[in-house]
């Protein structure tokens, strides 16, 4: 018998919660109060509605694993990271290659200076319209991969690209 998290992941995926968008939709369905976080009551109810037959203790165990920061709630990011399937080796290889190509300084981080060497900001629609400067275009792109709400303009393969699968990246 699979562990409870694997069983829950399989159930979510089998019921149409494919990819990040599907898991995000599932999260919003379970989030009864619209707080963009799940307390234990909402999580328990959502698991029960899936009809998986988990005991209260199993649900609490899963909740505790999902609640990485120990806040007593599960945020959308925690939820998605816990449920998404592991990446295939070929996908990890592509991410590593892309990161290596963008990391012009070869210091293990991608920042504005690295972006200047690999991305043409002057073709971005917001630059062309005059809304953004080149640095704003670069920063926006970096923010997509940076830690939500804690962006510092530097992306690290360990910290930002895939923190849930650090052991999968070769020697980084």
N, CA and C of each residue as an Amber inpcrd file, in Angstrom:
protein
   516
   0.8460000  -1.1950000   0.0000000   0.0000000   0.0000000   0.0000000
   0.8850000   1.2500000   0.0000000   0.5430000   2.2200000  -0.8050000
   1.3120000   3.4580000  -0.9300000   1.1710000   4.2940000   0.3390000
   2.1790000   5.1340000   0.5760000   2.0790000   6.0300000   1.7160000
   0.9490000   7.0390000   1.4690000   0.4250000   7.6690000   2.5250000
  -0.7400000   8.5580000   2.3600000  -0.5350000   9.7070000   1.3750000
   0.6600000  10.2830000   1.3250000   0.8910000  11.4140000   0.4140000
   0.8800000  10.9350000  -1.0310000   1.5070000   9.7980000  -1.2960000
   1.4980000   9.2410000  -2.6530000   0.0710000   8.8940000  -3.0590000
  -0.6980000   8.3360000  -2.1380000  -2.0970000   7.9800000  -2.4050000
  -2.9270000   9.2360000  -2.6990000  -2.7150000  10.2900000  -1.9230000
  -3.4370000  11.5400000  -2.1420000  -3.0360000  12.1600000  -3.4780000
  -1.7440000  12.1770000  -3.7790000  -1.2600000  12.7220000  -5.0510000
  -1.9000000  11.9770000  -6.2220000  -1.9100000  10.6510000  -6.1490000
  -2.4830000   9.8470000  -7.2280000  -3.9710000  10.1400000  -7.3900000
  -4.6810000  10.2920000  -6.2710000  -6.1140000  10.5890000  -6.3430000
  -6.3610000  11.9490000  -6.9830000  -5.5740000  12.9460000  -6.6010000
  -5.7320000  14.2920000  -7.1720000  -5.4760000  14.2600000  -8.6730000
  -4.4140000  13.5730000  -9.0690000  -4.0690000  13.5180000 -10.4880000
  -5.1020000  12.7100000 -11.2770000  -5.6340000  11.6610000 -10.6740000
  -6.6170000  10.8350000 -11.3840000  -7.9580000  11.5430000 -11.5480000
  -8.1870000  12.5500000 -10.7260000  -9.4580000  13.2770000 -10.7950000
  -9.3310000  14.6030000 -11.5210000  -8.2910000  14.7290000 -12.3070000
  -8.1960000  15.8920000 -13.1810000  -7.3310000  17.0270000 -12.6920000
  -6.7110000  16.9140000 -11.5370000  -5.8590000  17.9900000 -11.0380000
  -4.4630000  17.8330000 -11.6360000  -4.3540000  17.9640000 -12.9520000
  -3.0860000  17.7930000 -13.6430000  -2.3450000  19.1160000 -13.7140000
  -1.0660000  19.0740000 -13.4430000  -0.2210000  20.2490000 -13.5550000
  -0.5010000  21.2830000 -12.4800000   0.2630000  22.3530000 -12.5320000
   0.1680000  23.4220000 -11.5460000  -1.2170000  24.0700000 -11.5650000
  -1.7660000  24.3060000 -12.7470000  -3.0830000  24.9540000 -12.8370000
  -4.1670000  24.0830000 -12.1920000  -4.1340000  22.7900000 -12.4590000
  -5.1250000  21.8930000 -11.8870000  -5.0200000  21.7970000 -10.3790000
  -3.7810000  21.7340000  -9.8760000  -3.6040000  21.6900000  -8.4220000
  -4.0240000  23.0150000  -7.7880000  -3.7580000  24.1170000  -8.4670000
  -4.2050000  25.4220000  -7.9650000  -5.7210000  25.5100000  -7.9000000
  -6.3940000  24.9610000  -8.9010000  -7.8580000  24.9360000  -8.9240000
  -8.3870000  24.0820000  -7.7670000  -7.7570000  22.9170000  -7.5590000
  -8.1550000  22.0540000  -6.4490000  -7.9970000  22.7900000  -5.1210000
  -6.8920000  23.4940000  -4.9540000  -6.6470000  24.2640000  -3.7330000
  -7.7760000  25.2630000  -3.4970000  -8.1520000  25.9980000  -4.5430000
  -9.2120000  27.0070000  -4.4020000 -10.5550000  26.3770000  -4.0420000
 -10.8170000  25.1760000  -4.5480000 -12.0610000  24.4740000  -4.2230000
 -12.0970000  24.1120000  -2.7350000 -10.9770000  23.6340000  -2.2200000
 -10.9100000  23.2190000  -0.8140000 -10.8940000  24.4260000   0.1240000
 -10.3910000  25.5610000  -0.3340000 -10.2520000  26.7800000   0.4760000
 -11.6250000  27.4300000   0.6770000 -12.3940000  26.8830000   1.6030000
 -13.7810000  27.3220000   1.8190000 -13.9190000  28.8000000   2.1700000
 -13.0020000  29.3220000   2.9770000 -13.1560000  30.7110000   3.4110000
 -12.4530000  31.7220000   2.5020000 -11.8150000  31.2340000   1.4290000
 -11.1740000  32.1390000   0.4720000  -9.9420000  32.8440000   1.0050000
  -9.3300000  32.3040000   2.0520000  -8.1790000  32.9540000   2.6900000
  -6.8620000  32.7120000   1.9640000  -6.8890000  31.8980000   0.9180000
  -5.7000000  31.5220000   0.1570000  -4.7350000  30.6880000   0.9930000
  -5.2900000  30.0590000   2.0220000  -4.5500000  29.0880000   2.8240000
  -5.5690000  28.1030000   3.3870000  -5.0950000  26.9080000   3.6810000
  -5.9800000  25.8850000   4.2190000  -5.6400000  25.6300000   5.6750000
  -6.6470000  25.7620000   6.5430000  -6.4290000  25.3370000   7.9130000
  -6.7180000  23.8360000   7.9780000  -6.5000000  23.2330000   9.1190000
  -6.6730000  21.7830000   9.2020000  -8.1140000  21.3780000   8.9070000
  -9.0640000  22.1540000   9.3650000 -10.4780000  21.8300000   9.1440000
 -10.8070000  21.7720000   7.6520000 -10.3840000  22.7760000   6.9010000
 -10.6220000  22.7910000   5.4510000  -9.9080000  21.6220000   4.7690000
  -8.6730000  21.3840000   5.1740000  -7.8940000  20.2980000   4.5810000
  -8.5640000  18.9520000   4.8640000  -8.9710000  18.7500000   6.1150000
  -9.6330000  17.4990000   6.5240000 -10.9070000  17.2930000   5.7130000
 -11.7070000  18.3400000   5.6060000 -12.9560000  18.2510000   4.8490000
 -12.6750000  17.9190000   3.3750000 -11.6770000  18.5770000   2.7880000
 -11.3220000  18.3220000   1.3940000 -10.8810000  16.8910000   1.1700000
 -10.0910000  16.3630000   2.0860000  -9.6190000  14.9740000   1.9750000
 -10.7970000  14.0140000   2.1320000 -11.6680000  14.2950000   3.0820000
 -12.8600000  13.4500000   3.2780000 -13.7310000  13.4310000   2.0310000
 -13.8940000  14.6030000   1.3950000 -14.7340000  14.6930000   0.2060000
 -14.1470000  13.9060000  -0.9670000 -12.8340000  13.6990000  -0.9510000
 -12.2060000  12.8670000  -1.9790000 -12.5090000  11.3950000  -1.7510000
 -13.0040000  11.0530000  -0.5570000 -13.4150000   9.6890000  -0.2730000
 -12.2800000   8.6830000  -0.2310000 -11.1400000   9.0880000   0.2970000
  -9.9810000   8.1980000   0.3210000  -9.9200000   7.3100000   1.5550000
 -10.7630000   7.5760000   2.5240000 -10.8040000   6.7270000   3.7120000
  -9.6240000   6.9070000   4.6510000  -9.0000000   8.0750000   4.6330000
  -7.9110000   8.3300000   5.5770000  -8.4750000   8.5520000   6.9690000
  -7.7370000   8.1060000   7.9700000  -8.1190000   8.3850000   9.3550000
  -7.7550000   9.8310000   9.6760000  -8.3010000  10.3450000  10.7620000
  -7.9720000  11.7030000  11.1930000  -6.4600000  11.8290000  11.4390000
  -5.8580000  10.7810000  12.0220000  -4.4180000  10.8140000  12.2840000
  -3.6120000  10.8630000  10.9910000  -4.0270000  10.1140000   9.9700000
  -3.3300000  10.1400000   8.6770000  -3.4600000  11.5160000   8.0310000
  -4.6550000  12.0860000   8.1210000  -4.8590000  13.4250000   7.5520000
  -4.0050000  14.4460000   8.2920000  -3.9190000  14.3170000   9.6080000
  -3.0750000  15.2300000  10.3880000  -1.6080000  15.0600000   9.9980000
  -1.1800000  13.8210000   9.7800000   0.1950000  13.5480000   9.3730000
   0.4980000  14.1950000   8.0200000  -0.4180000  14.0420000   7.0730000
  -0.2450000  14.6590000   5.7540000  -0.2050000  16.1730000   5.8900000
  -1.1410000  16.7240000   6.6730000  -1.2010000  18.1740000   6.8800000
   0.1340000  18.6820000   7.4250000   0.6880000  17.9840000   8.4130000
   1.9490000  18.4150000   9.0220000   3.0950000  18.3760000   8.0200000
   3.0940000  17.3750000   7.1380000   4.1320000  17.2960000   6.1030000
   3.9800000  18.4590000   5.1210000   2.7490000  18.7760000   4.7460000
   2.4890000  19.8630000   3.8040000   2.8280000  21.2270000   4.4050000
   2.5710000  21.3960000   5.6980000   2.7730000  22.6730000   6.3830000
   4.2520000  22.8580000   6.7130000   5.0430000  23.1180000   5.6850000
   6.5010000  23.1890000   5.8140000   6.9690000  24.2590000   6.8000000
   6.2440000  25.3800000   6.8550000   6.6990000  26.4730000   7.7220000
   6.1250000  26.3940000   9.1320000   5.2970000  25.3790000   9.4120000
   4.7510000  25.1890000  10.7540000   3.7530000  26.2470000  11.1880000
   3.1430000  26.9350000  10.2310000   2.2230000  28.0340000  10.5500000
   0.8400000  27.5610000  10.9820000   0.5380000  26.2750000  10.7770000
  -0.8010000  25.7850000  11.0950000  -1.7600000  25.9250000   9.9310000
  -1.2350000  26.4440000   8.8210000  -2.0210000  26.5250000   7.5900000
  -1.1250000  26.0780000   6.4360000  -1.7670000  25.6930000   5.3540000
  -1.0360000  25.3080000   4.1540000  -1.3200000  26.3550000   3.0950000
  -0.2840000  27.0280000   2.6560000  -0.4290000  27.9950000   1.5820000
  -0.4800000  27.2870000   0.2390000  -0.8800000  28.0130000  -0.7780000
  -0.9860000  27.4550000  -2.1260000   0.3370000  26.8340000  -2.5900000
   1.4480000  27.5220000  -2.3390000   2.7530000  27.0250000  -2.7650000
   3.0980000  25.7280000  -2.0490000   2.8590000  25.6820000  -0.7290000
   3.1280000  24.4540000   0.0290000   2.2950000  23.2930000  -0.5140000
   1.0450000  23.5740000  -0.8120000   0.1160000  22.5600000  -1.3120000
   0.5920000  22.0010000  -2.6490000   0.9060000  22.8950000  -3.5760000
   1.3260000  22.4680000  -4.9120000   2.6550000  21.7200000  -4.8540000
   3.6000000  22.2340000  -4.0800000   4.9070000  21.5620000  -3.9880000
   4.7830000  20.1640000  -3.3940000   3.8830000  20.0090000  -2.4440000
   3.7260000  18.6980000  -1.8060000   3.0350000  17.6930000  -2.7240000
   2.1250000  18.1620000  -3.5660000   1.3610000  17.2450000  -4.4040000
   1.9250000  17.0100000  -5.7950000   2.7280000  17.9180000  -6.2730000
   3.2160000  17.7210000  -7.6390000   4.1110000  16.4890000  -7.6980000
   3.9960000  15.7620000  -8.7760000   4.8330000  14.5650000  -8.9250000
   6.3010000  14.9420000  -9.0850000   7.1920000  14.0400000  -8.7370000
   8.6230000  14.2990000  -8.9390000   8.9130000  14.5320000 -10.4220000
   9.9160000  15.3670000 -10.6950000  10.2900000  15.6400000 -12.0770000
  11.0740000  14.4680000 -12.6610000  10.9010000  14.2800000 -13.9330000
  11.6630000  13.2470000 -14.6430000  13.1060000  13.7150000 -14.7900000
  13.9990000  12.7800000 -14.9780000  15.4110000  13.1250000 -15.1520000
  15.6170000  13.9910000 -16.3900000  14.8670000  13.7290000 -17.4510000
  15.0380000  14.5430000 -18.6570000  14.6290000  15.9960000 -18.3990000
  13.5960000  16.2060000 -17.6010000  13.1800000  17.5710000 -17.2690000
  14.2210000  18.2610000 -16.3950000  14.7700000  17.5250000 -15.4460000
  15.8200000  18.0710000 -14.5900000  17.0290000  18.4690000 -15.4330000
  17.3750000  17.6290000 -16.3880000  18.5080000  17.9230000 -17.2770000
  18.2710000  19.2090000 -18.0690000  17.0560000  19.4020000 -18.5720000
  16.7250000  20.6140000 -19.3330000  16.8270000  21.8430000 -18.4250000
  16.3270000  21.7440000 -17.2120000  16.4050000  22.8720000 -16.2750000
  17.8560000  23.2060000 -15.9670000  18.6570000  22.1790000 -15.7110000
  20.0770000  22.4180000 -15.4380000  20.7740000  23.0880000 -16.6180000
  20.4850000  22.6500000 -17.8290000  21.1040000  23.2470000 -19.0200000
  20.6740000  24.6990000 -19.1950000  19.3840000  24.9550000 -19.0200000
  18.8850000  26.3300000 -19.1520000  19.5110000  27.2220000 -18.0870000
  19.5830000  26.7170000 -16.8580000  20.1790000  27.5050000 -15.7860000
  21.6440000  27.8080000 -16.1050000  22.3760000  26.7830000 -16.5270000
  23.7870000  26.9740000 -16.8580000  23.9730000  28.0050000 -17.9770000
  23.0950000  27.9880000 -18.9610000  23.1930000  28.9480000 -20.0620000
  22.9410000  30.3780000 -19.5720000  21.9960000  30.5340000 -18.6500000
  21.6640000  31.8770000 -18.1530000  22.6650000  32.3870000 -17.1230000
  23.3160000  31.4850000 -16.4110000  24.2750000  31.8720000 -15.3740000
  25.6140000  32.2380000 -16.0140000  25.6600000  33.4030000 -16.6280000
  26.8440000  33.8470000 -17.3650000  28.0700000  33.9970000 -16.4560000
  27.8630000  34.3950000 -15.2020000  28.9860000  34.5850000 -14.2800000
  29.4510000  33.2720000 -13.6580000  28.6910000  32.2130000 -13.8600000
  29.0090000  30.8650000 -13.3470000  29.2020000  30.8480000 -11.8290000
  28.3950000  31.6750000 -11.1290000  28.4890000  31.7100000  -9.6690000
  27.3400000  30.9610000  -8.9870000  26.5050000  30.2780000  -9.7780000
  25.3960000  29.5180000  -9.2070000  24.1400000  30.3350000  -9.0010000
  24.1470000  31.5810000  -9.4650000  23.0030000  32.4770000  -9.3420000
  22.7660000  33.1870000 -10.6640000  21.5130000  33.5460000 -10.8950000
  21.1740000  34.3650000 -12.0630000  20.6800000  35.7020000 -11.5300000
  21.2830000  36.7990000 -12.0110000  20.8820000  38.1390000 -11.5790000
  20.7350000  39.0420000 -12.8090000  20.5300000  40.3230000 -12.5820000
  20.3290000  41.2630000 -13.6950000  21.5010000  41.2400000 -14.6820000
  22.7120000  41.1960000 -14.1720000  23.8880000  41.1980000 -15.0570000
  23.8870000  39.9540000 -15.9540000  23.5400000  38.8050000 -15.3990000
  23.4670000  37.5790000 -16.1990000  22.3820000  37.6870000 -17.2600000
  21.2510000  38.2770000 -16.8970000  20.1240000  38.4000000 -17.8210000
  20.5060000  39.2290000 -19.0430000  21.3120000  40.2580000 -18.8340000
  21.7170000  41.1090000 -19.9520000  22.4390000  40.3120000 -21.0510000
  23.0930000  39.2260000 -20.6550000  23.8370000  38.4460000 -21.6210000
  23.0200000  37.4040000 -22.3670000  21.7690000  37.1750000 -21.9480000
  21.0040000  36.0800000 -22.5610000  19.5790000  36.4460000 -22.9910000
  19.1040000  37.6050000 -22.6010000  17.7200000  37.9630000 -22.8940000
  17.6810000  39.3630000 -23.4770000  16.9200000  39.5440000 -24.5360000
  16.8180000  40.8500000 -25.1880000  15.5620000  41.5500000 -24.6640000
  15.7650000  42.3890000 -23.6670000  14.6500000  43.0650000 -23.0140000
  13.9640000  44.0760000 -23.9210000  14.6900000  44.5850000 -24.9000000
  14.1330000  45.6320000 -25.7690000  13.0300000  45.1130000 -26.6860000
  12.8170000  43.8080000 -26.7290000  11.7410000  43.2220000 -27.5400000
  10.4820000  42.9460000 -26.7060000  10.5940000  43.1260000 -25.3910000
   9.4540000  42.8620000 -24.5090000   8.3680000  43.9170000 -24.7490000
   7.0970000  43.5030000 -24.8110000   6.0060000  44.4610000 -25.0830000
   5.9580000  45.6550000 -24.1270000   6.2570000  45.4420000 -22.8430000
   6.1950000  46.5680000 -21.8930000   7.3730000  47.5200000 -22.0780000
   8.5000000  47.0310000 -22.5710000   9.6060000  47.9260000 -22.9080000
   9.2370000  48.7230000 -24.1530000   8.7020000  48.0120000 -25.1420000
   8.3250000  48.6680000 -26.3930000   7.2650000  49.7460000 -26.1810000
   6.3610000  49.5340000 -25.2160000   5.3090000  50.5150000 -24.9540000
   5.7920000  51.6620000 -24.0640000   7.0060000  51.5230000 -23.5240000
   7.5440000  52.5740000 -22.6570000   7.1650000  52.4230000 -21.1990000
   6.4240000  51.3630000 -20.8570000   6.0010000  51.1590000 -19.4680000
   7.1560000  50.7570000 -18.5590000   8.0850000  49.9680000 -19.0810000
   9.1830000  49.4390000 -18.2760000  10.5270000  49.7720000 -18.9000000
  11.5230000  49.8510000 -18.0230000  12.9080000  49.9530000 -18.4680000
  13.4390000  48.5320000 -18.7060000  14.6350000  48.4350000 -19.2650000
  15.2430000  47.1070000 -19.4480000  15.3850000  46.3860000 -18.1080000
  15.8570000  47.1110000 -17.0790000  16.0240000  46.4830000 -15.7680000
  14.7020000  45.9750000 -15.2080000  13.6020000  46.7060000 -15.4490000
  12.2970000  46.2430000 -14.9750000  11.8640000  44.9710000 -15.6950000
  12.1670000  44.8650000 -16.9710000  11.8590000  43.6450000 -17.7260000
  12.6490000  42.4800000 -17.1380000  13.9430000  42.6800000 -16.9270000
  14.7850000  41.6240000 -16.3630000  14.2910000  41.2200000 -14.9730000
  13.9890000  42.2150000 -14.1710000  13.5440000  41.9350000 -12.7890000
  12.2250000  41.1670000 -12.7950000  11.3320000  41.5280000 -13.6930000
  10.0550000  40.8040000 -13.7880000  10.3060000  39.3320000 -14.1190000
  11.1720000  39.0800000 -15.0610000  11.4900000  37.7000000 -15.4350000
  12.1300000  36.9570000 -14.2660000  13.0540000  37.5930000 -13.5660000
  13.6730000  36.9620000 -12.3920000  12.6330000  36.6840000 -11.3060000
  11.6960000  37.6140000 -11.1190000  10.6700000  37.4520000 -10.0850000
   9.7690000  36.2400000 -10.3330000   9.6220000  35.8520000 -11.5940000
   8.8120000  34.6690000 -11.9130000   9.4030000  33.4380000 -11.2360000
  10.7300000  33.3700000 -11.1330000  11.4060000  32.2130000 -10.5590000
  11.8480000  32.4180000  -9.1200000  11.7400000  33.6400000  -8.6250000
  12.2040000  33.9350000  -7.2720000  11.1640000  33.5040000  -6.2470000
  11.5420000  33.4920000  -4.9840000  10.6460000  33.1100000  -3.8990000
   9.5030000  34.1200000  -3.8180000   8.2390000  33.6570000  -3.9180000
   7.1040000  34.5830000  -3.8940000   7.1180000  35.4770000  -2.6490000
   6.9880000  36.7800000  -2.8850000   6.9420000  37.7520000  -1.7950000
   8.2890000  38.0490000  -1.1650000   9.3360000  37.3640000  -1.6040000
  10.6560000  37.5660000  -1.0070000  11.7210000  37.7620000  -2.0860000
  11.3050000  38.2370000  -3.2400000  12.2250000  38.3840000  -4.3600000
  13.3620000  39.3330000  -4.0510000  14.5730000  38.8920000  -4.3860000
  15.7380000  39.7340000  -4.1750000  16.4940000  39.9980000  -5.4700000
  15.9140000  39.5680000  -6.6030000  16.5500000  39.8020000  -7.8870000
  17.6450000  38.8100000  -8.2230000  17.7750000  37.7700000  -7.4220000
  18.7620000  36.7270000  -7.6740000  18.0630000  35.3780000  -7.5910000
  18.2670000  34.5530000  -8.6010000  17.6630000  33.2280000  -8.6340000
  18.7710000  32.1960000  -8.5090000  18.5980000  31.3050000  -7.5640000
  19.5400000  30.2120000  -7.3310000  18.8360000  28.9050000  -7.6770000
  19.5320000  27.9730000  -8.2620000  18.8980000  26.7090000  -8.6300000
  18.3870000  25.9810000  -7.4010000  19.0800000  26.0760000  -6.2830000
  18.6350000  25.4040000  -5.0600000  17.4710000  26.1150000  -4.4000000
  17.5930000  27.4100000  -4.2780000  16.6240000  28.1700000  -3.5000000
  15.3480000  28.4440000  -4.2720000  15.4400000  28.6360000  -5.5790000
  14.2820000  29.1170000  -6.3060000  13.7600000  28.1980000  -7.3970000
  14.6230000  27.5930000  -8.1480000  14.1470000  26.8880000  -9.3270000
  13.3240000  25.6820000  -8.9450000  13.7670000  24.9050000  -7.9800000
  12.9900000  23.7400000  -7.5810000  13.3520000  23.3040000  -6.1710000
  12.9890000  24.1070000  -5.1550000  13.3810000  23.7750000  -3.7970000
  12.8550000  22.4290000  -3.3040000  11.7720000  21.9490000  -3.8460000
  11.2140000  20.6820000  -3.3960000  11.9640000  19.4650000  -3.9050000
  12.8700000  19.6580000  -4.8380000  13.5840000  18.5410000  -5.4340000
  15.0840000  18.7890000  -5.4620000  15.6200000  19.3750000  -4.4020000
  17.0330000  19.7390000  -4.4030000  17.9490000  18.5590000  -4.6790000
  17.6280000  17.4070000  -4.1510000  18.5070000  16.2550000  -4.3320000
  18.5380000  15.7780000  -5.7750000  17.5880000  16.1920000  -6.5730000
  17.5340000  15.7430000  -7.9520000  18.5290000  16.5010000  -8.8330000
  18.9670000  17.6740000  -8.4040000  19.8700000  18.4560000  -9.2310000
  21.2950000  18.0180000  -8.9860000  22.0230000  17.8520000 -10.0400000
  23.3520000  17.2520000  -9.9680000  24.3780000  18.1830000  -9.3200000
  24.7280000  17.8510000  -8.0980000  25.8200000  18.5240000  -7.4060000
  25.6070000  19.9820000  -7.1090000  24.3990000  20.4510000  -7.0520000
  24.1850000  21.8770000  -6.8090000  23.5710000  22.0920000  -5.4600000
